[in-house]
Amino acid sequence: MLVSLALLSLGALAAVVTPRLMARARWPEREPVVALWVWQCVVAGVLLSFALSMTFSAAAAWQAVRGHVFAPAPRAVVEAYALGDHDRWPAAMAVLLALGGVWTAAMLAREVRRARVRRRRRRAELLVRSPLLPGEKPGSGRLVVLEGERPGAWWLPGAAPQLVITTGALGRLKGRQLDAVLAHEQGHAKARHDWLLHCSDALATGFPQVPVFAAFRDEMHRLVELAADDVASKRFGRLTIALALVELNEDRGVFGPSPAADAQLPLRVNRLLTPVERLTAGRRLQLTAAAALVPVIPLLVAFLPGLSALR
């Protein structure tokens, strides 16, 4: 049972400490793609720690589970985990963790279902505002232009992602600014940022008291925009995408002394106008490799006793 407790403690420690460490770091704004990878690895490590802890707790509590988990293992390996008869608390811990797993799956399913409903509703509204031409199939157009004075541009995820832009935005965006905005939205579509947002929203909604999941949601919503900004700036320049963001949003009160809407927009524009040097390739590789090791740690903790018994 020491393995189960160690895994549970490891997951809880990562869930509490990681948000604090990442909040102090200054490199995520410089390397949002790397930061997205780090957050995904950390959350995967936390979930894996809890799942393995549940497995070993259940194996300690019930002989039937133990037989399935350690069916092909030699007797020495089973004895190394000390899964003999215990009090009722391993069973209670296994049940609680299992309920947490079921709740997580339910939250993910609910978020996916809600996203599909929102997507269908938005596509229906899009068809009303922009009817199909004779012979045109729904979703066949990659770019849809809507009549509207208010400037706006967004993308609709799905099997056939569509970029939507209003005539108000076409009237405001000048030269390469339109191309930069489209590249920004295409960056979202190619990276499938919608799935990151769905997963982070589901975990934060299902477990609002877990710091790592709340921070994961907030950072996903912020970092995906920074990553898409970088995609556009690499092709069309930082100044171009910064001016395009200002043109699209200056009438929404986001650049005043008291932003009424998206407070992140001024920060994104300032980041584009005052760029900082990127991390070196070696440093990016180190961060990527270190993050990839995070989910490996609970696996090492889980299999170390068994591997030691085989030596």
N, C-alpha and C positions, 0 to 999 in steps of 0.2 A: 504493500500500500504506500510505501514511501515514494514510489515512482508516480503514483496518481497524485499525491499531495505536491510533489515537486512540479509536476506539469500544471496543476491548478495554480500554484504560486507563481510559476513562470508567466502564465497567461495573464494573471491579475497584475503582476508587476509591469509587464509590457503595456497593458491597458492604461495604467496610471502614469507611468514615467514618460512614455513616448510623446504624448501631446505637449508636455512641458519642455522636453528636449527640442522638439521641432519648432515650438513657439520661440525659443531663444535663437534658433539658427537663422542666419541671414542669406544662406545660399539658395533656398528654394525659389526665391523670386528670380535669381539668376539662371537657374536650371529647373524650370517647372516640369519638364518631362521626366527628369531624374527624380524629382520630388514625388511625382505621381507614382512612379515605380516603388519608391521607398514606402509610401503609405500603403500601397497594395500588399507589399510583402509583410509589413508589420501586422496589418489586419489579418492576413492569411495565417501568420504565425500565432496570433491570439486565438483565432478560431480553431486552428489545429491543436493547440495546447489543450483547450477545453474538450475537444472531441476525443483526444487520446486519454485524457484524464477520466472522461466518462467511460471509455472502454475498459480501462484497468480497474476502475471502481466496480463496474458491473461484473468483471471477471472475478474480483475478490468476493463479491456478494453472492453470486450464483454459480454453482458448479456447471450448469448447462452452458452458460455463457463462456465460462473458462474453457470448457471442452472445445467449443468452436474456435475461440481465439487462439488457443495453444495446441490445436489438434495435431499439426505436423511437427511440433517442437519436442525435442528430447526432454526427458524428465529433469535433467540438471537445469535446463533453461526455466522450466516452470518453478522449480524450487528457488531459483535465483530471485524471483519476483516476490517471494513470501506471500503467496495468495491463499494462505490457509484460512481457517474459519476466523471471522472477525465479528465485532458487534454489528449493530444495525446501521451504523453511520455510513459505511461504504455504499450500502443499498440506497440510503437517502441521498447521498451525493450523486450517485449514478442517475437516480430518478430526476433530481433537480437539473442536472446537466442535460439529460435527455429532453426534458421539457423545454430547456433553453434552446436546444437544437431544433425542436419542432416549432417553437415560436419564431425562430430565425427564418426557417423555411416558409412559414406562414406569412411573415412580413415581406419576404422577397416575392412570394407569389402575389400578395396583395398589391405591391408596388408595380409589378409587371402588368397586372390586370388593370390598374388605374392608368398606367402609362398608355396601354392599348386603347382604353376608353377615351383618354384625352387626345390621342393621335387620330382616332376615327372621327371624333367631334371636330377637330381642327381641319381634317381633310374634307369633311362634309361642308364646313363653313367656307373652305377654300373653293369648293366646287360651286357654291352659291355665288360667291363673289367673282369667280373666274370660270364660267361654264366651259365645258369641253367643246371643241370644234367637231364638226361631223367627221367621223372616222377616227377620232382621237381616243385613246384608251386612258383610263384613270392611272395616274402615276407614270405615264410615258414621258412627260416633260420633266427634265431635270431642273429647269428654271421657270418659275412662275412670276409674272408681273401683275401686281394688283393695283387697281385704281385707289388712290388714297393720298390726301394731303399730308398726313403725318408721315415723316420719314421712318422707315423701318426695314430691317433685313433679318431673316432668321431661316433656320433649316428645320425641316420636318423629318425626323428619323424614321426608319423602317426598312423594309426589304428594298425599296426604291427611294432613297432619300431625295428630297426636293428642296431646292433653295428658293425662298420666297423673298421678293423685294417689292416695295411700293413705288408708285410713280413719284411720290414726294421725295423718296430717297434718290431716285434717278435724277430729279431736278436739282438736288443739292450737291450730290457727289460729283467731283470734277476730275476729269482725266483718269489717272490710275487709281484714284480713291475707290471707285466702284470695283475695279479688279481686286484691290486689297481687301475690301469687305467680303467679296465672294470667296477669296482665298481663305479668309478667316473662317467662314462658315463651312467651307469644304474641309478645313482642318478638323473641325468637330466631327464631320461625317466620316472621314477616313479613319480617324482614331477611335470611332465608336464611343465617344465620350458619354453618350446617353446611358450606356450600361454602367459606367462608373457612377454616374449620378443616381441611377435607380438603386444600385446596391448600397451606396452610402446613405441615401435617404431611408431605405428600409431598415438598416441596422440602427441608425440614429433614432428612428421612430419606435422601433421595437425595444430598444434598450437606452432610453434617454438618460439614465444615471451612469452609463459607462462612458468615461471621458474620451477614450480613444475613438469610439464610434461617433460621438458628437463632433470631435475635431476632424475626423475623417470626412464627414459630410461637408463641413464648412470649407475645408481645404480643397476638396474635390471641386466644389462650385467655383472657387477662386482660381485654382491652378489650371483647370481646363481652359479658362478664358485667357490666361497668360500664355499657355502653350499655343493656343490658336492665334493669338497676337504675334507670337514669334514666327509661326508658319507664314503669316502674311508679310511680316517685316523682312523675312529673308528674301522674299521674291520682289517686294515693291518698296522696301525701305521703311524705317521706323516712323519718319515724319509723315509719310503718306497715310499709314494706317492710323496714326494718332489724329491727324486732321479729319480723317473719315469718321472716327468715333465722335469727335466734337461735333461735326456736321449732323450726325444722326441723332445726337442726344442733347444738344444745347437748349432745345425748347422744353425739355422735361425736368428742368430744375435740378440737375445732378451736378452742375458745376458752380453752384452758388455757395454762399457762406454756410448754408444749412441744407445740404443735399436732401431732397425729398424722396428720391427713389434709390437708385443703385449707387451706394457710396463707394463701391469699388471702381467705378468708371474713372473718377479723377485720379485715383492711384494708378490705374492702368495707363492713362495718358501720360502722367508724370514719369512712369517707368519707361515708356517709349521715348520720351523727349530727353531723358537724362539716363542713357544706358550705362550700365556698369560692365566691366570686363567679365566675360564668361569664365567659368572654371576651366582649368587645363584638362586636356583629354585624359591624362592620367588620374586626375582627381575625380572626374566623372566615372571613370572605370572603377575606381576604388569604392565609390559610393554605391554604384550599381551592384558590384560583387558583394559588398557588405550587406546590402539589403536582401540579396538573394539567399544569404546564409541565415536570415532570421527564421524562415519556416523550417530550416534544417535543424535548428537547435532543439525544438521539442522532439523531433525524430531521434536525435542522438540521445536525449534523455530517456526516451521510451525504449530504445533498443540496446542501450549500453549494458544493463545487467545481463541480458540474454547473450550478447556478444562476449562479455567477460566470462560467462559460464562455459562457453564453447572453447575457450583458449586452453 
